[in-house]
Amino acid sequence: MVSQKITVNNPSGLHLRPAGILCNEAIKYSSAITFTFEGGIANAKSVLSVLGACVKCGDEIELVCEGADEQEALKALTDAISSGLGE
C-alpha cells in the first residue's frame, strides 16, 4: 500500500468533469484506489463516490493505492490532480 497527500487545485473542486477524468485515470489500474477526505473514504474509480466527497478547491486529500500496480497508479493520479484534471 502506498499513499500520498495532495491538494486539489481545480477552481471548482472535484465537480462532475474533473471527477470523471479522475475516475477514468483510476480505472486504468488494477489496484484498489481510494482517497480520504475529512474522515471519509471515497472510491476513486466511482464518479458518484468522488462527487459525494464534496472536495473543493484548496482541500487536501490523501490518495491510497493498494495492489500490483500501486506505484504507477499513485504517480499517474497525483500527476493528473496536480495538472488540474483538464481545467
C-alpha positions as a LaTeX table, in Angstrom:
\begin{tabular}{lrrr}
\hline
Residue & $x$ (\AA) & $y$ (\AA) & $z$ (\AA) \\
\hline
Met1 & 0.00 & 0.00 & 0.00 \\
Val2 & 1.23 & 3.48 & $-0.89$ \\
Ser3 & $-0.34$ & 6.83 & $-0.09$ \\
Gln4 & 0.28 & 10.50 & $-0.65$ \\
Lys5 & $-1.41$ & 13.72 & 0.40 \\
Ile6 & $-2.17$ & 16.20 & $-2.36$ \\
Thr7 & $-4.04$ & 19.48 & $-2.58$ \\
Val8 & $-6.83$ & 19.78 & $-5.15$ \\
Asn9 & $-6.22$ & 22.99 & $-7.11$ \\
Asn10 & $-9.16$ & 22.96 & $-9.52$ \\
Pro11 & $-11.04$ & 26.26 & $-9.23$ \\
Ser12 & $-14.35$ & 24.40 & $-8.75$ \\
Gly13 & $-13.02$ & 21.39 & $-6.86$ \\
Leu14 & $-13.94$ & 17.86 & $-7.91$ \\
His15 & $-17.20$ & 18.58 & $-9.73$ \\
Leu16 & $-18.51$ & 16.29 & $-12.50$ \\
Arg17 & $-15.95$ & 16.86 & $-15.27$ \\
Pro18 & $-12.75$ & 16.58 & $-13.19$ \\
Ala19 & $-14.29$ & 13.74 & $-11.16$ \\
Gly20 & $-14.88$ & 11.87 & $-14.42$ \\
Ile21 & $-11.30$ & 12.49 & $-15.54$ \\
Leu22 & $-10.00$ & 11.24 & $-12.18$ \\
Cys23 & $-12.16$ & 8.10 & $-12.39$ \\
Asn24 & $-11.13$ & 7.40 & $-15.99$ \\
Glu25 & $-7.49$ & 7.57 & $-14.94$ \\
Ala26 & $-8.08$ & 5.38 & $-11.86$ \\
Ile27 & $-9.86$ & 2.58 & $-13.74$ \\
Lys28 & $-6.77$ & 2.05 & $-15.90$ \\
Tyr29 & $-5.13$ & 0.33 & $-12.91$ \\
Ser30 & $-5.91$ & $-2.97$ & $-11.21$ \\
Ser31 & $-5.03$ & $-1.58$ & $-7.76$ \\
Ala32 & $-7.72$ & $-0.53$ & $-5.31$ \\
Ile33 & $-7.64$ & 3.27 & $-5.34$ \\
Thr34 & $-9.33$ & 5.37 & $-2.69$ \\
Phe35 & $-8.86$ & 8.74 & $-1.10$ \\
Thr36 & $-9.64$ & 10.03 & 2.35 \\
Phe37 & $-11.10$ & 13.45 & 2.97 \\
Glu38 & $-12.49$ & 14.86 & 6.23 \\
Gly39 & $-12.65$ & 11.42 & 7.81 \\
Gly40 & $-14.48$ & 9.79 & 4.88 \\
Ile41 & $-13.22$ & 7.37 & 2.26 \\
Ala42 & $-14.11$ & 7.69 & $-1.42$ \\
Asn43 & $-13.57$ & 5.13 & $-4.17$ \\
Ala44 & $-11.56$ & 6.92 & $-6.88$ \\
Lys45 & $-13.00$ & 4.56 & $-9.51$ \\
Ser46 & $-16.58$ & 5.70 & $-8.83$ \\
Val47 & $-17.78$ & 9.09 & $-10.06$ \\
Leu48 & $-20.62$ & 9.12 & $-7.52$ \\
Ser49 & $-18.23$ & 8.34 & $-4.68$ \\
Val50 & $-15.83$ & 11.11 & $-5.78$ \\
Leu51 & $-18.68$ & 13.63 & $-6.14$ \\
Gly52 & $-20.08$ & 12.59 & $-2.75$ \\
Ala53 & $-16.82$ & 13.56 & $-1.04$ \\
Cys54 & $-17.55$ & 17.24 & $-1.86$ \\
Val55 & $-13.89$ & 18.16 & $-2.37$ \\
Lys56 & $-13.41$ & 21.87 & $-3.04$ \\
Cys57 & $-10.50$ & 23.95 & $-4.31$ \\
Gly58 & $-7.66$ & 24.02 & $-1.80$ \\
Asp59 & $-8.79$ & 20.88 & 0.05 \\
Glu60 & $-6.16$ & 18.26 & 0.84 \\
Ile61 & $-6.94$ & 14.62 & 0.14 \\
Glu62 & $-4.86$ & 11.53 & 0.79 \\
Leu63 & $-4.70$ & 9.12 & $-2.15$ \\
Val64 & $-4.28$ & 5.45 & $-1.19$ \\
Cys65 & $-3.36$ & 2.79 & $-3.76$ \\
Glu66 & $-3.09$ & $-0.90$ & $-2.96$ \\
Gly67 & $-2.29$ & $-3.62$ & $-5.48$ \\
Ala68 & 0.13 & $-4.87$ & $-8.11$ \\
Asp69 & 0.49 & $-1.52$ & $-9.91$ \\
Glu70 & 0.09 & 0.76 & $-6.89$ \\
Gln71 & 3.23 & 2.85 & $-7.53$ \\
Glu72 & 2.27 & 3.59 & $-11.15$ \\
Ala73 & $-1.32$ & 4.36 & $-10.18$ \\
Leu74 & $-0.28$ & 6.77 & $-7.42$ \\
Lys75 & 2.09 & 8.63 & $-9.72$ \\
Ala76 & $-0.47$ & 8.90 & $-12.53$ \\
Leu77 & $-3.23$ & 10.15 & $-10.22$ \\
Thr78 & $-1.06$ & 12.67 & $-8.39$ \\
Asp79 & 0.17 & 13.97 & $-11.76$ \\
Ala80 & $-3.41$ & 14.26 & $-13.02$ \\
Ile81 & $-4.58$ & 16.13 & $-9.90$ \\
Ser82 & $-1.53$ & 18.41 & $-9.94$ \\
Ser83 & $-2.18$ & 19.31 & $-13.58$ \\
Gly84 & $-5.75$ & 20.38 & $-12.77$ \\
Leu85 & $-7.71$ & 17.42 & $-14.19$ \\
Gly86 & $-8.34$ & 19.13 & $-17.50$ \\
Glu87 & $-9.19$ & 22.56 & $-16.17$ \\
\hline
\end{tabular}
